[in-house]
Structure formats: structure tokens, C-alpha cells
């Protein structure tokens, strides 16, 4: 950059980083003090380069919870209907949300995720396609296997426990588990597993690839349940 020239890109990046940091700090306080969030495995998320985080989906609380655990700026897919209100549209885009027609790994979601990964972003995907009705992990949509093969990105499994009890898809009000009060089933635990090379999935059949991914996520769910506050 020549002397006297103003680097808008650099300033914009710095402002975005500060804004993301402010949101991270605020939500970290909320999740820690109101949901007794316990987390582990943040060192398993590569600091740079394209990364595909794949997690089970229990609640609207999941995306922020995983973002707090990953300790890296993440990109998220969100339904286009959430972006209809101008102020909410601006906010969601400012914290890394990308609008798509459908949740999960449908055609548009795959295309949007590939575009984000091509720029070196870390993207969170819920391969079940939607929130679980009972908190248990559902079958994975086959589109996730295609996404891994086309992106060739590092895959990081994530397990979430307690978010369904804290705020299920049938409830409007959350069940809180305040940090300094007696524990209850509203506590949340999140565990991030070791990164997996994409070639381990692409070398398998679609069925075996989906099984490997589901098993990897399930192992982290068990770990998340283990660290989750019980009392």
C-alpha cells in the first residue's frame, strides 16, 4: 500500500474481527452463566484453511454453542426466511450467516458451502438436515458425502449434548441452568473431535462414508454428555 492511501479492506477486516469478538464475548457469558456451557476440543479445529465442522442438531442453540467452542470465526447456513427483516438480515450476515432456501445439505446449501470453503472459511454444517425431534441423532443426508468429496476439506466432528433439553424444537422458552444455582437438565456440553482427512471418506462407499461420519459424531456426543454439568 502506498503512503497516504487508505486500505479499506484492511480496516473492514479489522472491524469485522472486533465485531465478531464482541459477539463471542457476549454469547460466551450468556451460555456459560445461563446454560452452564462446558466445552472441549477447540484445539482440534485448524486455525487456517477450509474446514468443515459437522455436528448433530438438537436446537436453535447449537450454532452459537459450536462457534463458542471452536474459538475460530465460523460461517453458518441459515434459512432465507430469517433474513426477511432488514435489521436481522444485517446482523446475521455480520456474524457469518449465509442464507439458503433449505436447512442442511440440500443442493443450494452444498453450493453455498463450497463457495465459502473455497475462500478458506471454516463452515458449520448439520448433516441431519434439521433439528432432532427427540434429541437423538437422526440419519445423515447423503448430500454431506457429496460435499466432503467436492470440497476435499478437513472434516471435524462435533457432538452436542443437552441443547435439546435446554430448548427443543417444540418449546419457545428455554430451560435455563444458571451457573451458580443447582444444576438441571438444561446444561449444555459440546465436544470437538480430532480432524479427519477427506480422503478417508471419499475412499469409501456412500453408505460406509455416512456410517463413519455418524459414528465420529456419536463419539463426540458421548464425550459432550460426559463433560456436561449434572449437578
Number of C-alpha atoms within 10 A of each C-alpha: 6 6 5 6 7 10 10 9 9 10 11 11 11 12 12 15 14 12 13 18 14 12 15 19 11 11 16 18 14 14 22 18 16 20 26 25 27 19 22 17 16 20 14 15 23 16 14 10 13 21 24 28 25 24 30 29 28 27 23 15 17 24 20 17 22 25 20 22 22 25 14 18 17 22 23 22 24 21 15 14 12 13 19 9 9 9 9 12 17 12 12 16 15 13 19 18 20 20 21 22 14 17 20 25 26 18 13 15 24 22 14 17 24 21 13 18 19 14 10 13 21 29 23 22 25 24 26 24 20 19 22 17 15 13 19 15 20 17 12 20 17 16 20 25 22 16 20 21 15 14 18 19 23 19 24 25 27 29 26 31 28 26 26 29 21 23 20 22 16 10 12 8 9 16 19 20 24 19 16 9 11 9 16 18 18 25 29 31 28 32 30 29 23 16 17 16 13 19 13 11 22 17 11 14 11 16 10 13 19 21 16 15 21 21 13 20 24 20 16 25 26 17 22 24 20 14 17 23 21 14 10
